[in-house]
Every structure is written in C-alpha cells, then in structure tokens.
C-alpha cells in the first residue's frame, strides 16, 4: 500500500505552514456582497428582519449551545462587543439549534447579553459561512464585508469590527 501523500499535498501543507498566525486568514475571508434577509426569530417566536439593522454595522454570530468551540469563543466575542459599544454596532447571537430553553440557559451561564435569535431554514450558505461557530460582519449599507467560519480571538473580532467603521 502506498502511504506517501501526493506531492501536491506536500506543497499545500508547506505553503500553509509559511502563513503567519490568524491575521493571515484575513486576506481570504472578504465577501463584499449584499447581506440576504435570512429568516430569524426571537426566542419568543417574533420575526426579525436582518435588513432592519440597515444604517448600523452588524456582527452576526452563528453558534450552537451544544458546541464546545462556540462556548469557548463567546468570551472573546463579548470582549470585542464591549470594546465596540461606542460605535453603535449591533451584535446578534444566532443559534442554529431551535431549542429556546437550551439557548437561554447556555447564554445565561455564559453571560451573553446580546439579542438571542434562532435561525430558521438554510442560513449559513446564504451568509457565506459553513459551520458553527461562524461570524459575519455587515457594514452600515448592508454589505457583508467578511464572513469567517471557526472560532476567533478578541483581537480578530476587534480588527474586523474596526474594518466595518471604515467609510
């Protein structure tokens, strides 16, 4: 049995190893497309239109209460939110798990003090992300400036939020 990986895998791995830390991924996550009006609900069943936030930057964070990576990332996201408060940035915590009781209890335990919403139907693909946790950064005009899958640091979130402030 041949166990040596193909040469292209070697070169891909070598190229990825040469990239600097998390900041390197910034160059690969821009979207620059209009944000779709994905179906969202409050935990009480009221519909929320993403377009209702037009005029202010929005950070949409997709998560699952049962996701350990999501839970580990929340303190970084909350710290970035705290740093961005004076910039009138809206933060939305959107669960892709519809269990409202589980969302409430997990959010309470984590100290999540941002609007808690539930995604209905297909939302990740239209928002240019593929898994939880994922974060989408939308500017004042309703354009997705960046969409990233995977947990990120406070510094990453803060940098992306600062990018939303650029005219």
GUZA-198178 format. One line per field, with one value per atom (N, C-alpha, C, CB): atom name; x, y, z. Coordinates in pm, whole numbers, padded with zeros to 5 digits, always signed. Last residue first. Glycine has a CB too. Layout:
atom	c(CA,...) $
px	c(X,...) $
py	c(Y,...) $
pz	c(Z,...) $
//
This chain:
atom	c(N,CA,C,CB,N,CA,C,CB,N,CA,C,CB,N,CA,C,CB,N,CA,C,CB,N,CA,C,CB,N,CA,C,CB,N,CA,C,CB,N,CA,C,CB,N,CA,C,CB,N,CA,C,CB,N,CA,C,CB,N,CA,C,CB,N,CA,C,CB,N,CA,C,CB,N,CA,C,CB,N,CA,C,CB,N,CA,C,CB,N,CA,C,CB,N,CA,C,CB,N,CA,C,CB,N,CA,C,CB,N,CA,C,CB,N,CA,C,CB,N,CA,C,CB,N,CA,C,CB,N,CA,C,CB,N,CA,C,CB,N,CA,C,CB,N,CA,C,CB,N,CA,C,CB,N,CA,C,CB,N,CA,C,CB,N,CA,C,CB,N,CA,C,CB,N,CA,C,CB,N,CA,C,CB,N,CA,C,CB,N,CA,C,CB,N,CA,C,CB,N,CA,C,CB,N,CA,C,CB,N,CA,C,CB,N,CA,C,CB,N,CA,C,CB,N,CA,C,CB,N,CA,C,CB,N,CA,C,CB,N,CA,C,CB,N,CA,C,CB,N,CA,C,CB,N,CA,C,CB,N,CA,C,CB,N,CA,C,CB,N,CA,C,CB,N,CA,C,CB,N,CA,C,CB,N,CA,C,CB,N,CA,C,CB,N,CA,C,CB,N,CA,C,CB,N,CA,C,CB,N,CA,C,CB,N,CA,C,CB,N,CA,C,CB,N,CA,C,CB,N,CA,C,CB,N,CA,C,CB,N,CA,C,CB,N,CA,C,CB,N,CA,C,CB,N,CA,C,CB,N,CA,C,CB,N,CA,C,CB,N,CA,C,CB,N,CA,C,CB,N,CA,C,CB,N,CA,C,CB,N,CA,C,CB,N,CA,C,CB,N,CA,C,CB,N,CA,C,CB,N,CA,C,CB,N,CA,C,CB,N,CA,C,CB,N,CA,C,CB,N,CA,C,CB,N,CA,C,CB,N,CA,C,CB,N,CA,C,CB,N,CA,C,CB,N,CA,C,CB,N,CA,C,CB,N,CA,C,CB,N,CA,C,CB,N,CA,C,CB,N,CA,C,CB,N,CA,C,CB,N,CA,C,CB,N,CA,C,CB,N,CA,C,CB,N,CA,C,CB,N,CA,C,CB,N,CA,C,CB,N,CA,C,CB,N,CA,C,CB,N,CA,C,CB,N,CA,C,CB,N,CA,C,CB,N,CA,C,CB,N,CA,C,CB,N,CA,C,CB,N,CA,C,CB,N,CA,C,CB,N,CA,C,CB,N,CA,C,CB,N,CA,C,CB,N,CA,C,CB,N,CA,C,CB,N,CA,C,CB,N,CA,C,CB,N,CA,C,CB,N,CA,C,CB,N,CA,C,CB,N,CA,C,CB,N,CA,C,CB,N,CA,C,CB,N,CA,C,CB,N,CA,C,CB,N,CA,C,CB,N,CA,C,CB,N,CA,C,CB,N,CA,C,CB,N,CA,C,CB,N,CA,C,CB,N,CA,C,CB,N,CA,C,CB,N,CA,C,CB,N,CA,C,CB,N,CA,C,CB,N,CA,C,CB,N,CA,C,CB,N,CA,C,CB,N,CA,C,CB,N,CA,C,CB,N,CA,C,CB,N,CA,C,CB,N,CA,C,CB,N,CA,C,CB,N,CA,C,CB,N,CA,C,CB,N,CA,C,CB,N,CA,C,CB,N,CA,C,CB,N,CA,C,CB,N,CA,C,CB,N,CA,C,CB,N,CA,C,CB,N,CA,C,CB,N,CA,C,CB,N,CA,C,CB,N,CA,C,CB,N,CA,C,CB,N,CA,C,CB,N,CA,C,CB,N,CA,C,CB,N,CA,C,CB) $
px	c(-01520,-01624,-01616,-01612,-01477,-01418,-01527,-01311,-01608,-01618,-01561,-01547,-01535,-01672,-01691,-01769,-01280,-01294,-01435,-01262,-01348,-01285,-01293,-01138,-01432,-01530,-01475,-01563,-01188,-01296,-01402,-01361,-01053,-00999,-01108,-00880,-01215,-01197,-01146,-01098,-01183,-01315,-01302,-01403,-00904,-00959,-01093,-00975,-00892,-00817,-00872,-00667,-01044,-01090,-01022,-01063,-01034,-00993,-01058,-00841,-01265,-01168,-01141,-01218,-01374,-01356,-01246,-01322,-01538,-01440,-01427,-01306,-01569,-01611,-01499,-01644,-01651,-01550,-01612,-01441,-01687,-01759,-01657,-01873,-01710,-01631,-01721,-01510,-01901,-01761,-01669,-01719,-02204,-02119,-01975,-02152,-02384,-02291,-02209,-02198,-02543,-02599,-02513,-02734,-02427,-02505,-02566,-02417,-02272,-02393,-02485,-02354,-02162,-02144,-02277,-02056,-02123,-02203,-02189,-02353,-01968,-01951,-02017,-01800,-02028,-02046,-02046,-02178,-01889,-01923,-01925,-01823,-01949,-01915,-01959,-01982,-01888,-01921,-01877,-01857,-02077,-02080,-01954,-02212,-02029,-02037,-02054,-01912,-01998,-02034,-02052,-01936,-02094,-02023,-02071,-02042,-02252,-02114,-02030,-02047,-02517,-02434,-02285,-02468,-02626,-02652,-02569,-02798,-02522,-02477,-02502,-02546,-02672,-02526,-02476,-02466,-02947,-02894,-02743,-02931,-03231,-03091,-03044,-03074,-03447,-03414,-03265,-03494,-03394,-03495,-03460,-03639,-03210,-03213,-03319,-03074,-03292,-03289,-03297,-03406,-03119,-03210,-03193,-03188,-03060,-03054,-03161,-03071,-02879,-03002,-02977,-03062,-02645,-02683,-02810,-02568,-02511,-02608,-02639,-02555,-02405,-02432,-02543,-02470,-02311,-02318,-02340,-02192,-02317,-02201,-02200,-02197,-02563,-02443,-02317,-02433,-02729,-02725,-02597,-02849,-02683,-02649,-02639,-02753,-02789,-02647,-02602,-02621,-03058,-02977,-02827,-03014,-03141,-03149,-03055,-03292,-03094,-03028,-03025,-03101,-03267,-03124,-03044,-03091,-03511,-03471,-03320,-03548,-03517,-03512,-03467,-03649,-03382,-03426,-03409,-03347,-03281,-03404,-03452,-03512,-02959,-03035,-03162,-02951,-02828,-02883,-02950,-02772,-02856,-02840,-02898,-02907,-02698,-02798,-02768,-02799,-02659,-02618,-02727,-02594,-02563,-02671,-02611,-02757,-02491,-02441,-02560,-02342,-02440,-02537,-02471,-02666,-02251,-02250,-02353,-02108,-02190,-02326,-02331,-02393,-01942,-01955,-02094,-01852,-01924,-01938,-01957,-01816,-01884,-02012,-02029,-02023,-01657,-01723,-01849,-01757,-01575,-01485,-01554,-01359,-01784,-01766,-01679,-01702,-01729,-01853,-01841,-01973,-01492,-01491,-01616,-01481,-01598,-01498,-01490,-01361,-01766,-01824,-01727,-01868,-01575,-01675,-01736,-01784,-01439,-01367,-01464,-01284,-01647,-01581,-01504,-01486,-01718,-01805,-01735,-01918,-01549,-01527,-01606,-01563,-01641,-01508,-01485,-01400,-01883,-01886,-01751,-01920,-01791,-01875,-01870,-02020,-01666,-01586,-01662,-01550,-01887,-01782,-01694,-01697,-02218,-02088,-01982,-02095,-02473,-02402,-02260,-02480,-02568,-02547,-02469,-02680,-02406,-02491,-02465,-02464,-02401,-02348,-02449,-02311,-02308,-02383,-02318,-02387,-02333,-02255,-02343,-02193,-02305,-02396,-02311,-02483,-02277,-02197,-02295,-02085,-02335,-02392,-02290,-02525,-02356,-02282,-02344,-02133,-02655,-02553,-02481,-02617,-02809,-02774,-02675,-02897,-03016,-02950,-02927,-03035,-03160,-03040,-02965,-02948,-03355,-03397,-03278,-03492,-03250,-03249,-03290,-03340,-03316,-03179,-03167,-03088,-03608,-03553,-03411,-03643,-03753,-03658,-03601,-03543,-04057,-03968,-03880,-04049,-04098,-04119,-04014,-04111,-04051,-04118,-04146,-04243,-03897,-04041,-04120,-04080,-03645,-03678,-03826,-03595,-03689,-03652,-03686,-03726,-03570,-03677,-03618,-03771,-03494,-03453,-03574,-03345,-03405,-03515,-03462,-03604,-03205,-03225,-03337,-03095,-03166,-03259,-03297,-03386,-02817,-02953,-03039,-02954,-02603,-02648,-02791,-02641,-02421,-02534,-02575,-02654,-02066,-02193,-02306,-02207,-01797,-01843,-01964,-01731,-01610,-01724,-01767,-01840,-01291,-01382,-01494,-01305,-01109,-01247,-01336,-01251,-00838,-00916,-01063,-00857,-00700,-00698,-00792,-00556,-00719,-00796,-00806,-00735,-00538,-00665,-00751,-00741,-00330,-00313,-00444,-00216,-00397,-00411,-00399,-00309,-00321,-00460,-00479,-00545,+00026,-00088,-00222,-00075,+00163,+00168,+00038,+00194,+00237,+00149,+00165,+00003,+00381,+00454,+00369,+00511,+00199,+00288,+00363,+00386,+00088,+00008,+00095,-00099,+00302,+00257,+00176,+00173,+00311,+00427,+00386,+00537,+00062,+00095,+00212,+00128,+00099,-00008,+00022,-00144,+00312,+00331,+00223,+00332,+00188,+00309,+00327,+00433,-00015,-00049,+00070,-00097,+00133,+00057,+00014,-00067,+00236,+00326,+00250,+00416,+00033,+00070,+00151,-00055,+00183,+00081,+00127,+00047,+00264,+00318,+00212,+00447,+00168,+00123,+00178,+00163,+00056,+00131,+00082,+00119,+00085,+00000,+00089,-00096) $
py	c(+05410,+05453,+05380,+05601,+05175,+05248,+05288,+05161,+05009,+05153,+05236,+05188,+04756,+04797,+04948,+04723,+04742,+04747,+04790,+04609,+04708,+04833,+04851,+04836,+04445,+04549,+04685,+04546,+04318,+04312,+04419,+04172,+04375,+04421,+04423,+04330,+04239,+04384,+04443,+04416,+03972,+04035,+04188,+03987,+03945,+03925,+03996,+03775,+03991,+04077,+04065,+04041,+03777,+03915,+04007,+03961,+03511,+03579,+03717,+03593,+03259,+03367,+03436,+03470,+02947,+03037,+03138,+02956,+02922,+02884,+02989,+02858,+03121,+03004,+02969,+02884,+03452,+03356,+03242,+03424,+03714,+03601,+03494,+03547,+04065,+03945,+03839,+03976,+04240,+04275,+04156,+04390,+04247,+04158,+04190,+04006,+04545,+04463,+04375,+04551,+04737,+04604,+04513,+04614,+04975,+04969,+04832,+05008,+04928,+05011,+05004,+05155,+04580,+04724,+04797,+04781,+04281,+04353,+04502,+04310,+03983,+04126,+04205,+04164,+03678,+03756,+03903,+03716,+03384,+03524,+03598,+03590,+03061,+03146,+03287,+03095,+02752,+02894,+02960,+02965,+02612,+02690,+02653,+02661,+02655,+02578,+02670,+02491,+02816,+02677,+02596,+02614,+03128,+03051,+02906,+03110,+03301,+03273,+03207,+03400,+03323,+03419,+03393,+03414,+03111,+03246,+03354,+03278,+02901,+02919,+03059,+02818,+02947,+02953,+02978,+02824,+02913,+03048,+03055,+03095,+02738,+02749,+02892,+02703,+02757,+02719,+02736,+02801,+03004,+02914,+02884,+02976,+03074,+03069,+02969,+03031,+03272,+03137,+03147,+03049,+03499,+03467,+03323,+03561,+03726,+03584,+03552,+03497,+04024,+03959,+03814,+04036,+03984,+04038,+03969,+04020,+03883,+03992,+04062,+04093,+03597,+03656,+03758,+03546,+03448,+03594,+03665,+03646,+03175,+03239,+03392,+03205,+03124,+03070,+03140,+02919,+03241,+03294,+03250,+03249,+03071,+03213,+03276,+03288,+02832,+02840,+02985,+02770,+02905,+02860,+02869,+02717,+02982,+03073,+03032,+03079,+02743,+02868,+02963,+02934,+02566,+02539,+02666,+02425,+02689,+02672,+02648,+02555,+02676,+02806,+02793,+02872,+02496,+02472,+02598,+02353,+02513,+02584,+02569,+02539,+02591,+02491,+02562,+02430,+02800,+02715,+02592,+02673,+03121,+02977,+02903,+02930,+03417,+03339,+03189,+03378,+03708,+03571,+03481,+03542,+04016,+03918,+03780,+03922,+04351,+04214,+04122,+04198,+04662,+04563,+04425,+04563,+04937,+04812,+04718,+04747,+05195,+05159,+05038,+05278,+05249,+05259,+05220,+05172,+05196,+05337,+05356,+05414,+04913,+04972,+05116,+04965,+04768,+04833,+04909,+04731,+04642,+04743,+04824,+04675,+04460,+04563,+04677,+04504,+04293,+04371,+04487,+04281,+04177,+04262,+04349,+04175,+04032,+04136,+04231,+04073,+03856,+03952,+04064,+03881,+03707,+03785,+03892,+03693,+03588,+03676,+03766,+03594,+03434,+03541,+03639,+03481,+03253,+03361,+03468,+03305,+03036,+03162,+03278,+03144,+02824,+02878,+03012,+02780,+02779,+02824,+02885,+02708,+02684,+02805,+02865,+02773,+02451,+02556,+02689,+02518,+02302,+02342,+02453,+02221,+02329,+02334,+02387,+02423,+02350,+02225,+02222,+02108,+02593,+02578,+02453,+02576,+02720,+02614,+02603,+02476,+03013,+02923,+02814,+03000,+03301,+03175,+03077,+03117,+03641,+03526,+03402,+03554,+03928,+03815,+03693,+03791,+04257,+04136,+04023,+04150,+04549,+04434,+04320,+04389,+04908,+04783,+04671,+04800,+05072,+05049,+04918,+05048,+05077,+05207,+05195,+05278,+04798,+04883,+05021,+04894,+04635,+04692,+04782,+04581,+04522,+04626,+04692,+04567,+04310,+04442,+04554,+04441,+04097,+04144,+04283,+04046,+04090,+04110,+04164,+04208,+03859,+03969,+03975,+03951,+03746,+03753,+03877,+03754,+03585,+03703,+03706,+03834,+03375,+03347,+03466,+03280,+03417,+03420,+03403,+03551,+03435,+03312,+03305,+03303,+03569,+03582,+03451,+03704,+03446,+03465,+03491,+03343,+03487,+03484,+03506,+03590,+03423,+03408,+03391,+03288,+03681,+03544,+03537,+03488,+03866,+03882,+03743,+03964,+03883,+03837,+03858,+03689,+04152,+04055,+04013,+04115,+04181,+04223,+04113,+04262,+04131,+04100,+04149,+03946,+04103,+04220,+04188,+04273,+03916,+03873,+03986,+03828,+03801,+03907,+03853,+04017,+03602,+03595,+03710,+03589,+03612,+03512,+03508,+03380,+03787,+03812,+03718,+03797,+03680,+03798,+03819,+03920,+03482,+03440,+03560,+03350,+03611,+03572,+03535,+03455,+03636,+03752,+03718,+03855,+03396,+03416,+03535,+03437,+03378,+03343,+03378,+03409,+03341,+03383,+03347,+03533,+03055,+03168,+03210,+03133,+02825,+02952,+03073,+02967,+02624,+02636,+02768,+02521,+02645,+02683,+02702,+02578,+02543,+02682,+02729,+02694,+02279,+02367,+02513,+02333,+02184,+02188,+02281,+02046,+02209,+02282,+02294,+02213,+02029,+02171,+02257,+02194,+01787,+01833,+01983,+01757,+01767,+01782,+01834,+01649,+01725,+01850,+01873,+01847,+01465,+01581,+01712,+01587,+01251,+01309,+01437,+01337,+01081,+01167,+01222,+01283,+00739,+00874,+00962,+00871,+00485,+00574,+00715,+00517,+00220,+00344,+00444,+00403,-00118,+00000,+00123,+00000) $
pz	c(+00605,+00510,+00377,+00485,+00866,+00754,+00655,+00683,+01038,+01064,+00950,+01194,+00972,+00942,+00957,+01033,+01078,+00932,+00892,+00870,+01346,+01305,+01153,+01351,+01328,+01362,+01322,+01514,+01276,+01177,+01203,+01178,+01515,+01386,+01279,+01340,+01698,+01710,+01578,+01824,+01615,+01610,+01613,+01727,+01665,+01532,+01518,+01502,+01943,+01850,+01708,+01852,+02041,+02061,+01962,+02205,+01790,+01912,+01923,+01917,+01670,+01651,+01784,+01545,+01535,+01650,+01621,+01777,+01213,+01314,+01422,+01249,+00924,+00999,+01097,+00905,+00834,+00875,+00953,+00958,+00619,+00678,+00709,+00581,+00556,+00583,+00645,+00676,+00465,+00442,+00466,+00532,+00326,+00405,+00369,+00378,+00340,+00262,+00356,+00175,+00454,+00436,+00350,+00376,+00514,+00390,+00364,+00273,+00738,+00750,+00629,+00773,+00699,+00717,+00721,+00605,+00877,+00779,+00804,+00785,+00927,+00956,+00844,+00970,+01081,+00959,+00999,+00883,+01209,+01232,+01099,+01331,+01348,+01233,+01265,+01101,+01517,+01515,+01385,+01634,+01258,+01382,+01460,+01466,+00900,+01024,+01142,+01041,+00672,+00657,+00783,+00578,+00514,+00614,+00608,+00757,+00359,+00320,+00428,+00279,+00399,+00472,+00450,+00621,+00257,+00209,+00279,+00227,+00437,+00298,+00244,+00210,+00679,+00674,+00532,+00727,+00647,+00670,+00653,+00809,+00586,+00543,+00560,+00396,+00877,+00740,+00713,+00642,+01109,+01054,+00909,+01064,+01399,+01253,+01210,+01195,+01671,+01617,+01465,+01674,+01893,+01784,+01742,+01664,+02138,+02107,+02004,+02235,+02174,+02128,+02087,+02011,+02448,+02317,+02272,+02211,+02666,+02685,+02553,+02786,+02809,+02678,+02693,+02572,+03022,+03036,+02903,+03100,+03020,+02957,+02974,+02809,+03138,+03201,+03148,+03177,+02943,+03080,+03151,+03160,+02726,+02716,+02855,+02631,+02830,+02793,+02786,+02656,+02866,+02980,+02949,+03018,+02602,+02717,+02830,+02770,+02457,+02418,+02538,+02297,+02589,+02588,+02553,+02488,+02526,+02666,+02677,+02730,+02242,+02311,+02457,+02306,+02006,+02143,+02228,+02205,+01741,+01775,+01919,+01686,+01650,+01725,+01774,+01846,+01561,+01455,+01517,+01355,+01704,+01723,+01604,+01855,+01689,+01617,+01634,+01466,+01835,+01859,+01801,+02013,+01709,+01714,+01734,+01586,+01764,+01774,+01789,+01893,+01611,+01658,+01658,+01568,+01709,+01633,+01694,+01632,+01807,+01769,+01676,+01701,+01915,+01770,+01718,+01704,+02182,+02144,+01994,+02190,+02182,+02224,+02179,+02373,+02129,+02015,+02054,+01911,+02359,+02302,+02192,+02245,+02386,+02488,+02434,+02614,+02169,+02174,+02272,+02213,+02255,+02134,+02130,+02006,+02470,+02495,+02375,+02523,+02333,+02427,+02461,+02555,+02191,+02119,+02210,+02064,+02406,+02312,+02236,+02214,+02524,+02600,+02510,+02701,+02300,+02345,+02429,+02422,+02249,+02176,+02234,+02031,+02401,+02431,+02364,+02388,+02266,+02405,+02444,+02499,+02021,+02027,+02167,+01987,+02104,+02042,+02047,+01895,+02193,+02288,+02233,+02324,+02128,+02061,+02158,+01934,+02222,+02250,+02193,+02195,+02124,+02268,+02305,+02337,+01839,+01892,+02042,+01820,+01624,+01725,+01759,+01851,+01449,+01445,+01542,+01300,+01479,+01524,+01529,+01664,+01308,+01325,+01359,+01196,+01355,+01369,+01400,+01481,+01171,+01239,+01240,+01170,+01161,+01139,+01223,+01175,+01048,+01151,+01122,+01293,+00829,+00885,+00999,+00931,+00895,+00795,+00855,+00665,+01051,+01112,+01016,+01160,+00901,+00995,+01065,+01100,+00760,+00694,+00788,+00573,+00915,+00918,+00857,+00844,+01096,+00962,+00975,+00879,+01302,+01298,+01156,+01405,+01444,+01329,+01337,+01199,+01759,+01674,+01562,+01759,+01938,+01811,+01723,+01838,+02155,+02178,+02049,+02244,+02066,+02139,+02174,+02265,+01734,+01874,+01942,+01942,+01418,+01516,+01652,+01520,+01070,+01210,+01298,+01238,+00744,+00841,+00984,+00804,+00582,+00629,+00733,+00688,+00346,+00459,+00509,+00417,+00268,+00242,+00366,+00200,+00208,+00307,+00274,+00452,-00097,-00014,+00084,-00103,-00065,-00130,-00040,-00160,+00036,-00041,-00127,-00128,+00152,+00071,-00021,+00161,+00272,+00231,+00142,+00157,+00363,+00406,+00360,+00553,+00310,+00240,+00277,+00263,+00465,+00322,+00246,+00270,+00722,+00688,+00538,+00752,+00771,+00713,+00675,+00810,+00898,+00758,+00693,+00747,+01163,+01077,+00930,+01112,+01286,+01246,+01151,+01369,+01176,+01261,+01203,+01392,+00838,+00977,+01048,+00987,+00636,+00666,+00811,+00636,+00609,+00598,+00631,+00461,+00612,+00727,+00726,+00730,+00359,+00475,+00599,+00502,+00206,+00187,+00307,+00059,+00298,+00316,+00302,+00213,+00216,+00359,+00385,+00410,-00062,+00005,+00154,-00018,-00103,-00131,-00066,-00281,-00024,+00043,+00022,-00009,-00208,-00066,+00013,-00008,-00440,-00427,-00282,-00519,-00406,-00396,-00381,-00519,-00202,-00331,-00310,-00416,+00079,+00020,-00115,+00115,+00101,+00083,+00019,-00002,+00104,+00211,+00199,+00343,-00081,-00094,+00010,-00237,+00000,+00000,+00000,+00122) $
//
